[in-house]
Amino acid sequence: MQRIGCHFFYCRLLLTGAPLIAIHREPYYKRSDGLALGPGPFVKGLEYAADCESEVVGKPSPAFFRSALGDINPAHAVMIGDVRVACFNYVPK
């Protein structure tokens, strides 16, 4: 019961205006013993439950890529990622 109460606590915070900040929205990641759920399903669940939208501060957010590039023109950069769809759909133009 303690764990469930903890998750509802997060929802209450979000419902009262706390921001939902996510490192990324990937649905899974690879571990040595196979695939595991990533933060994506949990972020989506909290967004739905609290009727809010998360701010992604890690990949695949455009702000993440811009901060990594600094003053480098994106046209002159090469990006290597682990999940093609997640990474390349958000590369700043």
VOGUMAR-612728 format. One record per residue: residue in one letter; residue number from 1; x, y, z of N, C-alpha, C in turn. Coordinates in steps of 0.001 Angstrom, whole numbers. Layout:
N
  residuo  num    neast   nnorth      nup   caeast  canorth     caup    ceast   cnorth      cup
        A  NUM        X        Y        Z        X        Y        Z        X        Y        Z
...
# end
This chain:
93
  residuo  num    neast   nnorth      nup   caeast  canorth     caup    ceast   cnorth      cup
        M    1      819    -1200        0        0        0        0      862     1263        0
        Q    2     1995     1216      609     2897     2369      659     3286     2820     -748
        R    3     3602     1871    -1638     4024     2209    -2999     2907     2907    -3769
        I    4     1686     2433    -3647      557     3048    -4349      346     4468    -3850
        G    5      402     4645    -2544      251     5981    -1976     1307     6945    -2484
        C    6     2512     6435    -2672     3602     7248    -3187     3274     7753    -4585
        H    7     2747     6892    -5457     2411     7300    -6820     1264     8306    -6828
        F    8      287     8130    -5960     -793     9109    -5873     -270    10447    -5373
        F    9      735    10421    -4535     1351    11658    -4048     1917    12454    -5219
        Y   10     2582    11750    -6156     3111    12437    -7333     1982    13073    -8120
        C   11      894    12359    -8275     -253    12868    -9022     -827    14108    -8335
        R   12     -938    14055    -7028    -1452    15224    -6297     -553    16431    -6507
        L   13      742    16229    -6500     1665    17335    -6757     1434    17926    -8140
        L   14     1283    17055    -9133     1064    17523   -10498     -275    18240   -10635
        L   15    -1295    17739    -9969    -2618    18369   -10038    -2640    19749    -9393
        T   16    -1689    20011    -8500    -1622    21330    -7865     -608    22247    -8538
        G   17     -130    21824    -9733      703    22724   -10528     2187    22415   -10587
        A   18     2643    21372    -9920     4066    21022   -10003     4381    20578   -11434
        P   19     5558    20938   -11951     5900    20506   -13310     6292    19032   -13342
        L   20     5992    18382   -14451     6410    17004   -14673     7606    17062   -15609
        I   21     8769    16759   -15083    10007    16828   -15855    10497    15403   -16088
        A   22    10714    15066   -17358    11126    13707   -17731    12509    13733   -18365
        I   23    13304    12715   -18092    14619    12602   -18709    14485    12179   -20177
        H   24    13508    11320   -20477    13151    10969   -21845    11843    10180   -21816
        R   25    11307     9897   -23005    10020     9200   -23100    10134     7841   -23774
        E   26    11310     7279   -23793    11482     5988   -24455    10654     4910   -23763
        P   27    10015     4027   -24539     9168     2998   -23939     9957     1869   -23275
        Y   28    11189     1651   -23704    11982      563   -23130    13473      868   -23272
        Y   29    14266       99   -22583    15712      153   -22752    16250    -1261   -22601
        K   30    17441    -1467   -23123    18017    -2810   -23115    18881    -2994   -21876
        R   31    18650    -4110   -21213    19474    -4514   -20077    20162    -5822   -20439
        S   32    21065    -6254   -19594    21783    -7502   -19878    20836    -8709   -19899
        D   33    19716    -8616   -19193    18764    -9737   -19165    17566    -9529   -20094
        G   34    17641    -8550   -20975    16558    -8302   -21935    16051    -6880   -21857
        L   35    14867    -6654   -22387    14275    -5320   -22396    13565    -5027   -21077
        A   36    13596    -3767   -20692    12903    -3320   -19483    12129    -2052   -19811
        L   37    11056    -1815   -19097    10277     -593   -19314    11126      625   -19011
        G   38    11092     1577   -19924    11758     2854   -19708    10793     3809   -19029
        P   39    11171     5067   -18926    10298     6031   -18267     9064     6418   -19082
        G   40     9076     6182   -20382     7980     6609   -21245     6594     6211   -20788
        P   41     6341     4939   -20509     5000     4544   -20079     4571     5208   -18769
        F   42     5515     5421   -17872     5193     6054   -16596     4923     7550   -16777
        V   43     5716     8176   -17634     5511     9603   -17925     4145     9795   -18570
        K   44     3824     8960   -19560     2513     9062   -20227     1374     8845   -19238
        G   45     1544     7877   -18328      517     7620   -17319      304     8805   -16405
        L   46     1376     9425   -15977     1256    10611   -15119      653    11784   -15882
        E   47     1046    11948   -17154      451    13015   -17970    -1061    12834   -18059
        Y   48    -1464    11601   -18319    -2900    11309   -18439    -3616    11515   -17105
        A   49    -3070    10965   -16043    -3735    11029   -14741    -3841    12456   -14214
        A   50    -2834    13265   -14486    -2824    14627   -13956    -3227    15665   -14999
        D   51    -3583    15196   -16199    -3985    16088   -17284    -2957    17204   -17478
        C   52    -1698    16778   -17640     -619    17741   -17840      311    17225   -18926
        E   53     1267    18027   -19301     2253    17616   -20285     3634    17704   -19648
        S   54     4454    16713   -19905     5794    16715   -19326     6731    17580   -20153
        E   55     7786    18030   -19499     8877    18712   -20188    10034    17720   -20231
        V   56    10462    17382   -21438    11571    16444   -21588    12865    17239   -21604
        V   57    13767    16918   -20681    15027    17659   -20583    16207    16865   -21136
        G   58    16005    15604   -21419    17063    14788   -22008    16703    14464   -23438
        K   59    17337    13435   -23981    16959    13067   -25342    15542    12523   -25327
        P   60    14743    12833   -26227    15023    13423   -27525    14569    14877   -27655
        S   61    14769    15697   -26674    14278    17072   -26777    15220    17943   -27614
        P   62    14666    18856   -28402    15506    19774   -29176    16456    20572   -28278
        A   63    16006    20953   -27084    16868    21719   -26173    18099    20908   -25771
        F   64    17923    19609   -25594    19040    18724   -25252    20092    18758   -26354
        F   65    19652    18616   -27600    20596    18624   -28718    21241    19994   -28893
        R   66    20455    21050   -28759    21025    22401   -28902    22103    22660   -27850
        S   67    21859    22223   -26626    22850    22450   -25575    24123    21643   -25840
        A   68    23974    20455   -26411    25157    19651   -26740    25940    20267   -27893
        L   69    25239    20866   -28845    25908    21470   -30000    26627    22771   -29656
        G   70    26098    23507   -28698    26707    24808   -28391    26628    25714   -29601
        D   71    27774    26196   -30073    27824    27101   -31225    27998    26377   -32556
        I   72    28008    25062   -32537    28208    24288   -33767    26914    24283   -34581
        N   73    27032    24538   -35862    25905    24487   -36773    25469    23019   -36896
        P   74    24184    22708   -36687    23730    21317   -36787    24066    20671   -38130
        A   75    24163    21462   -39187    24503    20928   -40507    25933    20398   -40545
        H   76    26755    20814   -39584    28155    20393   -39536    28409    19381   -38420
        A   77    27363    18773   -37915    27506    17836   -36800    27001    16454   -37199
        V   78    27533    15456   -36539    27077    14084   -36713    26576    13606   -35358
        M   79    25391    12985   -35349    24822    12489   -34096    24652    10985   -34217
        I   80    25142    10264   -33231    24994     8817   -33187    24103     8503   -32001
        G   81    23002     7806   -32247    22060     7517   -31172    21771     6036   -31053
        D   82    21093     5679   -29999    20774     4275   -29773    19387     3895   -30273
        V   83    18515     4862   -30454    17167     4600   -30948    16896     5584   -32080
        R   84    16925     5109   -33305    16862     5990   -34468    15656     6916   -34465
        V   85    14478     6386   -34249    13275     7205   -34316    13308     8291   -33253
        A   86    13660     7934   -32038    13661     8900   -30943    14679     9998   -31167
        C   87    15850     9641   -31621    16912    10630   -31750    16746    11516   -32980
        F   88    16554    10922   -34130    16607    11698   -35350    15371    12516   -35634
        N   89    14263    12243   -35003    13085    13068   -35194    13189    14395   -34462
        Y   90    14170    14549   -33580    14263    15745   -32777    15537    16541   -32974
        V   91    16333    16155   -33947    17567    16899   -34200    17189    18266   -34702
        P   92    17722    19341   -34076    17367    20695   -34521    17864    20956   -35938
        K   93    17070    21667   -36660    17424    21991   -38046    18152    23320   -38111
# end
